[in-house]
Amino acid sequence: IHVRYGWQTNFVLLAVLAAVLLLAAWLGLPRVAKPAPAPGHWLRSMLSAYARLLREPRFLLYVAILAATTATFYAFLAGAPIVLKGYGIGPDGIGWFIMAVPVSYILGNFMTSRLIAQAGESRVMAWGQALTLGGLVVMLALGLFGVQTALAVALPLLLLGFGHGLLNPPALAGTVGVLPALAGSAAAVAGLMQQLTGATGGYLVGLVPHEGAVNLGWMMLAFALTGATAQFFLRRH
């Protein structure tokens, strides 16, 4: 009998077990209310989210800091090869000098979480601004005094890269943390502004001559001062 009806018995047992598990899940799992439908059209909801963000001064200041640092970096990327070429650096050597900024930026990113835990976000961002401005001032001063070497550009900008590494992570976190319910919209606005100002910085490089590092230094310093001004007002908020 077991040989003849064994598979039917197993099938019945599995069916009973499945029914018990289904009943236990039905009775034991918590009830989840259906989400309320979004009021109005999706485009209206999106525009209202952006309008709400634009009324938040802290969000705008965080975005201004991100935009200024991005414009400074893109101006460097666009102008540094022209300046270094004028100093006699060929295509095979330009990358070694440009690498100074990304490498120090990575180091600044690595140190940010540790420094913020000890000193706080506001102070770490202030250090980042100070290092950025300090590196640019040194580079500009060397150019004004006639120091026409590639190291006079690359070495001071180690400070800029490290400063940007301290600035960008807390600024990015700030943009999405001001209104957490609108984090997606905030990230979209911040990303758009970074791309626009980065493109602007790269474009403006082509409007001035670059026989030396002076014009590039002034341009980058102007962008960096814009970010420092935004952070000054952010501290007041």
N, C-alpha and C positions, 0 to 999 in steps of 0.2 A: 504493500500500500504506500509506503514511504517513497519507494522508487517511482511508483506511478504518479503520485500526487505531490511529490516534493516541491516542484517548481511552482505549483499553484499555491501551496502553503507559504512559501517564501514571498511570493508576490503579494499575498494578502497581508502578511506581517509588515512588509515594506509600505504598503498602502496605509495601513493603520498607523504606523510610525510617522509617515508623512503628514497624515491628518492631525495627529497629536501635536507635532511640531508647528504646523500651520495655525492650529487653534491657540497654542501657547504664544506664538508671535503676535497673533491678532489681539489677544487679551493683554499681553505684557508690554508691548511697545507703547511708548507715549504717543498721544495724539498730537499731530502737528497741524496747526491752523494753516489754511491756505493763504498765501500772500495776497494782500489786497492789490487789486489792479492799479497800475500807475495812473494817476490823474492826467488826463489830457494826452496829447500827442507826444511821442518820444522826442521829437525835435524841440518842442516847447520845454520839456523837462531838462534836456541837455543845456539849452540856452539859459534857463533859469539857474542851473548849477553854476555855469560860468559867471553869470551876473552876480551870484552870491559870493563867489570867490573874489571877484573884482572889487567888492565892497569891503574886503578884509585887508586892512593895511599890512598886517604881519605877513600874510601870504605874498602880497606884492613886493615887499622888501626882500623876502627870501628869494623870490624869483629874480629880482634885480641883482642880487649877489651871484646867483648861478649864471645869469646872463652875462654879467661883467667878467667873471672868471673864464667863461667859455670864449668870449670875444678876445680876451687877452691871449688865451692859448692859441686860438686860430690865427690871430695876427702874427704870433710867433712862428707858427707852422708855415705861413705864407711868406713871411719876410726873412726869416733866418737863412734859408738857402741862398737868397739873393745877396744878403750881407756876407755870408761865408764865402760865396763865390768871389766876391770882391776882395776877400782876404787871401785868395789863392787856394782855397779848399775845393778840390774836385768832387765829382759825384760819388767817388768811392769813399770819401772821408766825411762828407756832410752828415751822414747818418750817425756817426760816432759822436759828433758834437750836439746834434739835435736830441740824441738819446738822454742827455743830461736831465731834461725836464721830465719825461715819462718815468725814468728810473727813480728820481727823487719824489715824484708824485706817488708812485707805488709805496715808497717808504712812508710818506706822510699818511696815506690811507691805512697802512698797517698800524701806525702809532695812534690813529685817531681814537679808536675804541678804548684804548688804555688811558689816554690822556683825558678823555671826557669823563671816564669813571672817577678820575682823581680831581680834576679841576673844573668840570662842568662845560656844557656846550658853548656858552657865551664866551668864556675865556679862551677856549681852544680856537674858536673862530677869530677872535681878536689876534691871537698869535699867528694864525694863518694870514690874516691881512697884513700884519706887521712884516712877516717874512716875505710876502709877495712884494710889498712896496719897497722893502729894503733891497731885495735883489734887483729890482728895476732901477732904483736910484743908483746903485753901484754900477750897473751896466751903463747907464746913461752918463754918469760922471766919467767913467773910463773913456767913453766915446768922445765926450766934450774935451777931455784933456789929450786927445789924440792917440790913445792906445788902440792901434788897429790890428788886433790879433783875434783869432777865433776863440782862444781861451778867455779873452775879456768879455765875450758874449756868453759862452757856455757856463763858466764857473759861477758868475753871479746868479744865473738863472736856475742853478741848483736850489737856491732859496725859494725862487718862485714856484718851482715844482713841488717842493715840500710844503709850502704854504697852501697851494691849491689842494694838496692831499689832505690837509687839515680842514679846509673850508668846505669842500664839496659834499662829503658824507652828511654832516649835520645840516647843511643847507637843503640837501635833497630830502632828508627826514623832516625838516621843518615845513617844506611845502605841502607834504601829504599829511602832516600831523596837526596843522592848524584847524582844519575841519575834517576829521577822519571819515565822516559820512560821505564826503566828496573827494576821497583820495584819488580815485581814478581820473576824475576831471582835473584835479590839481596836477597830477603827474603829466597829463596831456598838455596843459598850458605851460608847465615848466619846460617840458621837452621841446615844445614849439618855439618858445622864446630862446632857448639855448641854440637851436639850429638857426634861427633868424639872426641873432646877434653874432654867432660864429661866422655865418656867411658875410655879415656886414664887416666884421673885422678883417676877414680875408680879402674882401673887395677893396677896402680902404687902403690896404697896403700898396695896391697898384697905382694909387693916385700921387704918391710922393717918391722922390728918388731915394735910393738906398746904397750910396757909395760907402757909407759907414753905418754904424748901429744907432746913430743919434735919432734919426727920424722914426725908426722902428721903436726905439726906447720911449720917445715922447708919446707915440700912439698907444703902446701897451700901458704906459703909466696913466694915460687918460682913462682907459677902460678900468684899470685897477682902482683908481681914485673914485670912480663911479660906484664900484662895489663897496669900497670902504665907507663912502657916504651913506649908502643904503644900510650898512651894518650899524653905523652910528645912530640912525633913526630907529633901527630895529631894537637896539638896546633900550631906547627910551620907551618902547612899547612893552 
